[in-house]
Amino acid sequence: MEEKKEELKVESLEEEIKEMKREVYKLLELFLPPKEVRKEIVKNLYTIELSFLKIFKTLLDYKTQELEKKLEKKGETKKEKVKKIQVE
């Protein structure tokens, strides 16, 4: 008897979930634009992301160049003293 009750509950839960999914899809259809417009929106979102990444890359390249220049300047001004070793 208990097994039948559990099976009935599972089936009813499955049906409820299916019904909820249908309702969610209906709501999404109401709020989402047509397919062609969605494609354009997605394309624009990718373009925005790409633009931000290019900005970060440019800033990173600039900062890297500045640090390389600083390292070059420090390397030129600070020379190690060479010790002379006498050879017999």
N, CA and C atoms as a LAMMPS dump frame, in Angstrom:
ITEM: TIMESTEP
0
ITEM: NUMBER OF ATOMS
264
ITEM: BOX BOUNDS ff ff ff
-5.0000000000000000e+02 5.0000000000000000e+02
-5.0000000000000000e+02 5.0000000000000000e+02
-5.0000000000000000e+02 5.0000000000000000e+02
ITEM: ATOMS id mol type element x y z
1 1 1 N 0.814 -1.191 0
2 1 2 C 0 0 0
3 1 3 C 0.862 1.261 0
4 2 1 N 1.913 1.215 0.801
5 2 2 C 2.763 2.404 0.9
6 2 3 C 3.438 2.711 -0.429
7 3 1 N 3.847 1.668 -1.142
8 3 2 C 4.512 1.863 -2.423
9 3 3 C 3.584 2.548 -3.419
10 4 1 N 2.346 2.184 -3.438
11 4 2 C 1.384 2.792 -4.355
12 4 3 C 1.184 4.264 -4.029
13 5 1 N 1.134 4.592 -2.763
14 5 2 C 0.964 5.989 -2.366
15 5 3 C 2.162 6.813 -2.809
16 6 1 N 3.366 6.243 -2.607
17 6 2 C 4.583 6.961 -3.008
18 6 3 C 4.606 7.156 -4.519
19 7 1 N 4.224 6.137 -5.264
20 7 2 C 4.203 6.237 -6.714
21 7 3 C 3.219 7.304 -7.172
22 8 1 N 2.083 7.345 -6.539
23 8 2 C 1.095 8.351 -6.892
24 8 3 C 1.62 9.749 -6.604
25 9 1 N 2.296 9.912 -5.514
26 9 2 C 2.858 11.217 -5.169
27 9 3 C 3.907 11.622 -6.18
28 10 1 N 4.757 10.686 -6.555
29 10 2 C 5.811 10.984 -7.521
30 10 3 C 5.193 11.4 -8.843
31 11 1 N 4.213 10.686 -9.297
32 11 2 C 3.553 11.025 -10.558
33 11 3 C 2.913 12.401 -10.48
34 12 1 N 2.269 12.657 -9.373
35 12 2 C 1.619 13.954 -9.252
36 12 3 C 2.664 15.072 -9.191
37 13 1 N 3.792 14.826 -8.549
38 13 2 C 4.867 15.821 -8.519
39 13 3 C 5.428 16.043 -9.915
40 14 1 N 5.6 14.981 -10.655
41 14 2 C 6.089 15.11 -12.025
42 14 3 C 5.128 15.946 -12.86
43 15 1 N 3.866 15.689 -12.699
44 15 2 C 2.859 16.452 -13.438
45 15 3 C 2.878 17.925 -13.029
46 16 1 N 3.032 18.146 -11.742
47 16 2 C 3.094 19.53 -11.259
48 16 3 C 4.307 20.246 -11.836
49 17 1 N 5.428 19.554 -11.87
50 17 2 C 6.65 20.151 -12.422
51 17 3 C 6.461 20.452 -13.904
52 18 1 N 5.889 19.548 -14.635
53 18 2 C 5.628 19.781 -16.064
54 18 3 C 4.722 20.992 -16.26
55 19 1 N 3.7 21.07 -15.435
56 19 2 C 2.778 22.201 -15.533
57 19 3 C 3.481 23.516 -15.191
58 20 1 N 4.324 23.479 -14.183
59 20 2 C 5.083 24.687 -13.813
60 20 3 C 6.001 25.117 -14.957
61 21 1 N 6.64 24.146 -15.588
62 21 2 C 7.513 24.462 -16.721
63 21 3 C 6.723 25.131 -17.842
64 22 1 N 5.561 24.597 -18.125
65 22 2 C 4.719 25.184 -19.179
66 22 3 C 4.363 26.626 -18.837
67 23 1 N 4.021 26.856 -17.583
68 23 2 C 3.662 28.212 -17.166
69 23 3 C 4.855 29.161 -17.277
70 24 1 N 6.012 28.678 -16.888
71 24 2 C 7.21 29.512 -16.986
72 24 3 C 7.504 29.846 -18.44
73 25 1 N 7.381 28.859 -19.32
74 25 2 C 7.614 29.114 -20.743
75 25 3 C 6.624 30.136 -21.299
76 26 1 N 5.395 30.042 -20.86
77 26 2 C 4.394 31.016 -21.315
78 26 3 C 4.768 32.421 -20.856
79 27 1 N 5.21 32.537 -19.612
80 27 2 C 5.625 33.845 -19.1
81 27 3 C 6.844 34.376 -19.865
82 28 1 N 7.782 33.498 -20.13
83 28 2 C 8.971 33.918 -20.874
84 28 3 C 8.605 34.399 -22.273
85 29 1 N 7.687 33.708 -22.898
86 29 2 C 7.258 34.115 -24.24
87 29 3 C 6.652 35.511 -24.219
88 30 1 N 5.956 35.821 -23.143
89 30 2 C 5.355 37.155 -23.035
90 30 3 C 6.415 38.248 -22.886
91 31 1 N 7.477 37.949 -22.145
92 31 2 C 8.481 38.978 -21.844
93 31 3 C 9.641 39.02 -22.834
94 32 1 N 9.914 37.905 -23.481
95 32 2 C 11.04 37.88 -24.411
96 32 3 C 10.624 38.406 -25.782
97 33 1 N 11.523 39.105 -26.43
98 33 2 C 11.224 39.594 -27.779
99 33 3 C 11.295 38.447 -28.8
100 34 1 N 10.928 38.723 -30.024
101 34 2 C 10.996 37.681 -31.064
102 34 3 C 12.422 37.16 -31.248
103 35 1 N 12.518 36.032 -31.888
104 35 2 C 13.795 35.338 -32.046
105 35 3 C 14.854 36.199 -32.741
106 36 1 N 14.462 36.916 -33.77
107 36 2 C 15.412 37.747 -34.51
108 36 3 C 15.993 38.843 -33.608
109 37 1 N 15.141 39.408 -32.796
110 37 2 C 15.585 40.479 -31.901
111 37 3 C 16.485 39.907 -30.813
112 38 1 N 16.145 38.719 -30.332
113 38 2 C 16.982 38.076 -29.313
114 38 3 C 18.379 37.836 -29.849
115 39 1 N 18.463 37.395 -31.105
116 39 2 C 19.783 37.164 -31.701
117 39 3 C 20.594 38.459 -31.722
118 40 1 N 19.95 39.546 -32.073
119 40 2 C 20.63 40.841 -32.111
120 40 3 C 21.063 41.27 -30.71
121 41 1 N 20.202 41.025 -29.739
122 41 2 C 20.538 41.364 -28.356
123 41 3 C 21.746 40.558 -27.884
124 42 1 N 21.739 39.273 -28.158
125 42 2 C 22.86 38.415 -27.764
126 42 3 C 24.138 38.876 -28.46
127 43 1 N 24.033 39.201 -29.732
128 43 2 C 25.2 39.693 -30.478
129 43 3 C 25.745 40.965 -29.833
130 44 1 N 24.851 41.879 -29.454
131 44 2 C 25.28 43.119 -28.805
132 44 3 C 25.916 42.859 -27.442
133 45 1 N 25.379 41.893 -26.722
134 45 2 C 25.971 41.553 -25.426
135 45 3 C 27.388 41.026 -25.599
136 46 1 N 27.59 40.181 -26.599
137 46 2 C 28.94 39.683 -26.884
138 46 3 C 29.865 40.826 -27.294
139 47 1 N 29.341 41.756 -28.074
140 47 2 C 30.138 42.901 -28.497
141 47 3 C 30.536 43.748 -27.292
142 48 1 N 29.612 43.948 -26.372
143 48 2 C 29.913 44.711 -25.158
144 48 3 C 31.006 44.006 -24.353
145 49 1 N 30.865 42.704 -24.187
146 49 2 C 31.867 41.941 -23.435
147 49 3 C 33.228 42.038 -24.106
148 50 1 N 33.249 41.901 -25.419
149 50 2 C 34.495 42.002 -26.168
150 50 3 C 35.119 43.384 -25.998
151 51 1 N 34.305 44.418 -26.028
152 51 2 C 34.815 45.777 -25.85
153 51 3 C 35.46 45.951 -24.485
154 52 1 N 34.817 45.451 -23.441
155 52 2 C 35.397 45.546 -22.104
156 52 3 C 36.714 44.787 -22.017
157 53 1 N 36.759 43.614 -22.621
158 53 2 C 37.995 42.842 -22.594
159 53 3 C 39.113 43.565 -23.346
160 54 1 N 38.772 44.216 -24.457
161 54 2 C 39.781 44.981 -25.194
162 54 3 C 40.28 46.16 -24.367
163 55 1 N 39.374 46.8 -23.626
164 55 2 C 39.768 47.908 -22.75
165 55 3 C 40.749 47.404 -21.697
166 56 1 N 40.411 46.285 -21.053
167 56 2 C 41.3 45.732 -20.029
168 56 3 C 42.64 45.336 -20.626
169 57 1 N 42.626 44.778 -21.826
170 57 2 C 43.871 44.385 -22.477
171 57 3 C 44.734 45.605 -22.754
172 58 1 N 44.133 46.67 -23.238
173 58 2 C 44.866 47.893 -23.519
174 58 3 C 45.484 48.455 -22.238
175 59 1 N 44.694 48.497 -21.173
176 59 2 C 45.216 48.99 -19.891
177 59 3 C 46.342 48.105 -19.369
178 60 1 N 46.176 46.81 -19.507
179 60 2 C 47.201 45.878 -19.059
180 60 3 C 48.48 46.039 -19.87
181 61 1 N 48.355 46.176 -21.192
182 61 2 C 49.528 46.386 -22.039
183 61 3 C 50.245 47.684 -21.659
184 62 1 N 49.485 48.745 -21.413
185 62 2 C 50.066 50.031 -21.038
186 62 3 C 50.838 49.908 -19.727
187 63 1 N 50.221 49.28 -18.735
188 63 2 C 50.864 49.128 -17.43
189 63 3 C 52.103 48.254 -17.551
190 64 1 N 52.041 47.219 -18.375
191 64 2 C 53.188 46.343 -18.588
192 64 3 C 54.346 47.117 -19.21
193 65 1 N 54.062 47.949 -20.194
194 65 2 C 55.111 48.762 -20.825
195 65 3 C 55.746 49.71 -19.818
196 66 1 N 54.917 50.335 -18.98
197 66 2 C 55.461 51.248 -17.968
198 66 3 C 56.408 50.52 -17.034
199 67 1 N 56.016 49.35 -16.577
200 67 2 C 56.86 48.586 -15.659
201 67 3 C 58.147 48.118 -16.34
202 68 1 N 58.056 47.734 -17.592
203 68 2 C 59.26 47.332 -18.321
204 68 3 C 60.233 48.493 -18.459
205 69 1 N 59.705 49.698 -18.742
206 69 2 C 60.562 50.877 -18.848
207 69 3 C 61.241 51.177 -17.524
208 70 1 N 60.49 51.066 -16.422
209 70 2 C 61.071 51.31 -15.097
210 70 3 C 62.187 50.315 -14.802
211 71 1 N 61.96 49.063 -15.164
212 71 2 C 62.984 48.047 -14.929
213 71 3 C 64.225 48.324 -15.776
214 72 1 N 64.036 48.759 -17.016
215 72 2 C 65.17 49.071 -17.878
216 72 3 C 65.971 50.239 -17.315
217 73 1 N 65.285 51.276 -16.84
218 73 2 C 65.962 52.431 -16.268
219 73 3 C 66.754 52.046 -15.033
220 74 1 N 66.19 51.24 -14.179
221 74 2 C 66.886 50.821 -12.958
222 74 3 C 68.077 49.945 -13.301
223 75 1 N 67.974 49.162 -14.317
224 75 2 C 69.072 48.294 -14.729
225 75 3 C 70.228 49.092 -15.296
226 76 1 N 69.939 50.21 -15.965
227 76 2 C 70.988 51.031 -16.56
228 76 3 C 71.707 51.87 -15.507
229 77 1 N 71.015 52.403 -14.554
230 77 2 C 71.618 53.304 -13.581
231 77 3 C 72.36 52.554 -12.491
232 78 1 N 71.954 51.37 -12.195
233 78 2 C 72.574 50.64 -11.107
234 78 3 C 73.407 49.503 -11.681
235 79 1 N 74.711 49.733 -11.764
236 79 2 C 75.607 48.705 -12.27
237 79 3 C 76.337 48.094 -11.084
238 80 1 N 76.529 46.816 -11.162
239 80 2 C 77.244 46.143 -10.096
240 80 3 C 78.733 46.412 -10.237
241 81 1 N 79.345 46.574 -9.098
242 81 2 C 80.784 46.779 -9.119
243 81 3 C 81.459 45.441 -9.372
244 82 1 N 82.465 45.51 -10.211
245 82 2 C 83.181 44.302 -10.568
246 82 3 C 84.45 44.239 -9.735
247 83 1 N 84.658 43.13 -9.12
248 83 2 C 85.879 42.938 -8.336
249 83 3 C 86.961 42.356 -9.237
250 84 1 N 88.113 42.909 -9.107
251 84 2 C 89.228 42.4 -9.897
252 84 3 C 89.912 41.276 -9.143
253 85 1 N 90.137 40.22 -9.847
254 85 2 C 90.817 39.079 -9.242
255 85 3 C 92.192 38.966 -9.897
256 86 1 N 93.185 38.932 -9.06
257 86 2 C 94.535 38.818 -9.603
258 86 3 C 94.849 37.361 -9.879
259 87 1 N 95.362 37.159 -11.055
260 87 2 C 95.724 35.794 -11.46
261 87 3 C 97.218 35.686 -11.46
262 88 1 N 97.763 34.642 -10.863
263 88 2 C 99.222 34.471 -10.809
264 88 3 C 99.728 33.754 -12.021
